Amino acid sequence: MEWYISKQKLKFEGLEKFIELDCDKWKNIIDSDDSLVWFENTTLGKEYFAEPDIPKEQKNTKKNARFDLNKHGNGNVQLNFNLDKSHIWIIHTRETLSRIEKYYEIAKKLDANLYKDRTLIDEKKMEQIREKYKAKGGKHTPNEE
């Protein structure tokens, strides 16, 4: 299942014209939130960008962020800002309510929407998600055993 933040639903039908996300807003969100870390500031990011064959223009771009750092200092959640397609792909190790809430919060701050696959996650859908998690009594996705 694919999570992403965008101004509009992705159609996955080749080239599409997108309404762009505000890159400066994105940078301000990450810089002002202590729970979010730029990829280049993580342990893995430092190792990656220390490689000599990484092009200089890719270093310290403040494009990709991490959330929910593990004991190794790497993010269990990747937020990858795609400047060409004007959306943010979200990759995570597992779904939790707190993570989904954070994705939704970031989307709202960007004046954008959160999607899971082709489904818009609006406030009504968020309430349904919260209720499912509450009914299961746990932090993990309701369909996990």
Order of alpha helices (4+ residues) and beta strands (2+ residues): beta-alpha-beta-alpha-beta-beta-beta-alpha-beta-beta-alpha
